[in-house]
């Protein structure tokens, strides 16, 4: 939705932002899982 508006002034577009935000979200989820997740089969 934003790409057509931005492409006139910023030719690379905004698609790379999608990948950056996905990578950030994956990092947040992995960090949360490592910190708060329980191991499978644990009795905690």
Number of C-alpha atoms within 10 A of each C-alpha: 6 9 13 12 10 13 12 10 9 11 10 11 15 15 10 10 10 10 11 11 11 12 12 12 12 12 12 12 12 13 12 11 12 11 9 9 10 11 10 6 6 6 6 5
